[in-house]
Amino acid sequence: MAKVYVYGIYFVPMKTKPTPESLFQAMSQIQHMDRGTVSVIRQGPAGPYYNHQCYEAGRNVSRYVPGEQVAELKEAIAGHHLFQQLAEQYVQLMVDKTRAERQAGVKKKPQP
């Protein structure tokens, strides 16, 4: 079974259906998050220059990122992506549960 490494944490994909508690546990393990993307804006004599772009307060924001901070920023962005995936799994789990409960309630009602 392959392990996924994100920000110093190994996540093992679950073979069983996740529970709300297991999803919250996985979310709580993510210690750093950031939105956006990192890209090389140009090559300089000492190496590439990096740019961090993200959408904040209704507008696109662009920041210079020193080369020594790029790896940390990429891990924080990966942490945000992982959090979004886990949150989406939680939403789908709760939607399925709600629909199942609603269907069970419909079956219990007697027909007039």
C-alpha positions in Angstrom: 0.0 0.0 0.0 1.5 3.4 -1.0 1.9 6.1 1.5 1.3 9.7 0.7 3.8 12.2 2.3 2.5 15.7 2.9 4.2 18.2 5.1 6.0 15.8 7.3 3.0 13.4 7.7 2.5 10.1 6.1 -1.1 9.4 5.1 -2.0 5.8 4.3 -5.0 5.5 1.9 -7.8 3.8 3.6 -9.2 0.5 2.2 -12.3 0.9 4.4 -14.8 3.7 4.1 -13.6 6.8 6.1 -15.6 8.0 9.0 -16.2 11.7 9.9 -13.9 11.2 12.9 -11.1 9.8 10.8 -11.4 12.7 8.3 -11.3 15.2 11.1 -8.2 13.5 12.5 -6.5 13.6 9.2 -7.4 17.3 8.8 -6.1 18.1 12.2 -2.7 16.6 11.3 -2.1 19.3 8.6 -0.1 22.0 10.4 0.6 24.4 7.5 -1.5 25.6 4.6 -1.3 28.2 1.9 -3.3 28.8 -1.2 -2.1 29.5 -4.7 0.7 28.3 -7.0 4.5 28.7 -7.2 6.1 29.3 -10.5 9.5 30.4 -11.9 9.2 33.9 -13.2 12.7 34.0 -14.7 16.2 32.6 -14.5 18.9 34.7 -12.9 22.7 34.2 -12.6 22.2 32.6 -9.2 19.3 30.5 -10.2 15.5 30.8 -10.7 13.4 33.6 -9.3 10.0 32.3 -7.9 6.6 33.9 -7.7 3.7 32.9 -5.5 0.3 33.7 -6.8 -3.0 33.4 -4.9 -6.5 34.9 -4.8 -7.1 37.1 -1.7 -9.8 39.5 -0.8 -11.3 39.4 -4.3 -8.1 40.0 -6.2 -5.1 38.2 -7.5 -2.0 38.7 -5.4 1.6 38.0 -6.5 4.6 37.7 -4.2 8.3 37.1 -4.7 9.5 33.9 -2.9 13.2 33.4 -2.1 14.5 30.1 -3.4 15.2 28.7 0.0 11.5 29.0 1.0 10.0 27.4 -2.1 10.0 23.8 -0.8 8.3 24.9 2.4 5.7 26.9 0.4 5.0 24.0 -1.9 4.4 21.7 1.1 2.0 24.3 2.6 0.1 24.5 -0.8 0.0 20.6 -0.8 -1.4 20.7 2.7 -4.2 23.0 1.6 -5.0 20.8 -1.4 -5.1 17.7 0.9 -7.4 19.6 3.4 -9.7 20.4 0.5 -9.8 16.8 -0.6 -10.6 15.6 3.0 -13.2 18.2 3.4 -14.9 17.2 0.1 -14.8 13.5 1.3 -16.5 14.6 4.6 -19.2 16.6 2.7 -19.9 13.6 0.5 -20.0 11.2 3.5 -22.6 13.5 5.2 -24.7 13.9 2.0 -24.8 10.1 1.6 -25.8 9.7 5.3 -28.5 12.4 5.1 -29.9 10.9 1.9 -29.9 7.4 3.4 -31.7 8.7 6.5 -34.2 10.5 4.4 -34.9 7.4 2.3 -35.3 5.3 5.5 -37.8 7.8 6.8 -39.8 7.7 3.5 -40.0 3.9 3.6 -41.4 4.0 7.2 -44.3 6.3 6.3 -47.5 4.3 5.7 -49.2 4.9 2.4 -52.7 6.5 2.6 
